[in-house]
Amino acid sequence: MWDTSITVLLFLLIIFSISVFQDKPGALDFLLKPENSSIKFDNVHFEYVAGAPILNGLSFEVPSGKKVAIVGGSGSGYVYII
């Protein structure tokens, strides 16, 4: 499910960007390849209620083709990453 969700999200973002944005004249092509791609969360903070952080400085990177399991107790914030 994780791989499929990410693939669908990237596909939708690409389709949206093609239909809405135009390249600046002379812009280089954006090439997304498995050998140079990853998903990175860098110092992520999230809270629903001020002063009650759910995610506090979370950082990790998932290289293309790899899977990561995120586990935790109820309310620990793992659902917000997905």
Protein Blocks (a to p, Z undefined) as FASTA:
>chain_A
ZZmmmmmmmmmmmmmmmmmpccdehiacddddfklgccddehiacdfbghiafbghiacd
ddehiacdddddehilpmmmZZ
